[in-house]
Amino acid sequence: QVRLMESGGGLVHPGGSLRLSCVVSEGVVGIWPMAWYRQAPGKQREVIASISSIGDRTYIDAVDGRFTIARMIDKNTAWLHLNSPKAEDTAVYYCNSDNADWPWGQGTQVTVSS
């Protein structure tokens, strides 16, 4: 079974930066599209960024221009770079792949605070 392992979260000040990583237990990053999700308290989990199997990137408006999704196929890893995070970006961040039916990982907590 595919296992997803997120890491890199923590406390960050507004205007700072973080890089989140997602290591996938099998060599499927170059085959399946990858996406980052987040879930804030009291809200549903939402997709915020995705990269297709051919490398096309898509972002929701709330993070477009500030967050960047990337992948390293040979290392079976996906990344999310957070630039200038805001308080409303505080959430648990997860990676997964649409339509792959992989189980959710533990996620990694990002807290944006002064």
C-alpha positions, 0 to 999 in steps of 0.5 A, a space after each residue: 500500500 502506498 504511504 504518504 509522509 509529510 514533514 517540514 511544518 512548524 511555526 513561521 512568521 508572516 512574510 517568512 517561508 517554509 518548505 514542506 515535503 511529501 515522501 511517497 513509499 512507492 515510485 509513482 510520483 512521475 505517474 500519478 498527479 500530486 496535490 497538496 491539501 490543507 485543513 484548518 480548524 472548523 473547515 473541510 480539507 481543501 486542495 490548494 495546489 496540484 501538479 499533473 503527471 506531465 508537470 502542469 501546475 494549478 493553484 487556488 486563488 488564495 495561494 497563487 503567487 505565494 505557494 509553489 508545488 514541485 516534484 522530484 520524480 527520482 526521489 519520489 518526493 513532492 514539495 510545497 514551498 510557502 512564501 509570505 504565509 498569512 495567518 489564514 494559511 494556518 492548517 494541517 497540510 497533507 499530500 495525496 493524489 486525486 483518483 489514486 485512492 491512497 490513504 491520508 498521511 499524518 499531515 504536517 502542522 503549519 502555524 503562521 503567527 507573529 
